[in-house]
């Protein structure tokens, strides 16, 4: 289950080219085209383009009946300015592959090279390059695309590199793998007034002052148990940047996070009720919108067993580890396939995900490809 030295060099060079040309969620058209061109020499049996937006599904068939095994990675980058001095640093101001999705694409391209040399003996492998993971919209769009029924995976696998974990070591466990989360956008509307006569208007200031601490107090975090929940205020704005106007409108962004989907529904209900009660007490109208909705990622025991077998065969160290506080929209695939998400260590002192100094460790490309290739062959022969 190894790639040649030439494969590793070419995959690394390609990863760094992707890194230089990041495209954020919903804008991944050129990245998807680049993936299709790079994988063309592996002679896939089918390319499904434009899936759920700019998604790309790449099929490798055995020609015999058997399960469909899906491996998924992400196409999108982040709207964050990269601050590394790497020769391959982003050439697009304000955008960067600071979560490692370029490396995840290179890993799946490595899997494609392995499958080009040896097709599975039964069933088929589908490599899915998914758009818009960072906003939580991509997996939902893929699953809503009628053509996803033509894929209908029996198993689904994904990985995410994980700074803070020893380089090349894998964290993998059954059950909860990553949190559910959603962005709550609160708009409060009163009436502006002259700053010399604030009593003639209705200011949202008292409501904002109350809501920020009370929303946070709904869920204080703590240990990553089934009861874990967390509310984080991420943005607040009120009125115009002027001295002569008492504000009439305010906006609060907050992120709700739980380890279980059922807990999320309860947390949303409590947050909605708090906003409604506070707005009413302050004489304000209000609106609530939810964006960046991620379901919890929950690892199926059978899928985990296949990954563990592959890790043992490849002699890659692994341990259960803890669930990830962050969210991953791979969790949505659990409704249509036995799925599992593993975490591949990026190094104990490596810059964190979404840090402007982050860059994907290229040493993980052959390791990730080996894990997925072995998993495919263990299931399909």
Secondary structure by P-SEA (a helix, b strand, c coil): ccccaaaaaaaaaaaaaaaacccccccaaaaaaaaaaaacccccccccccccccbbbbbbbcccbbbbbbbbbbcccccccccccccccccccccccccaaaaaaaaaaaaaaaaaaccccccbbbbbbcccccccaaaaaaaaccccccccccbbbbbbbbccccccbbbbbccccbbbbbbbbbbbbbbbccccccccbbbaaaaaaaaaaaaaaccccccccccbbbbbbcccccccccccccccbbbbbbbbbbccaaaaaaaaaaaaaaaaaaaaaacccbbbbbcccccbbbbbaaaaaaaaaaaaaacccccbbbbbccccccccccccccbbbbbbbccccccccccccccccccaaaaaaaaaaaaaaaacc
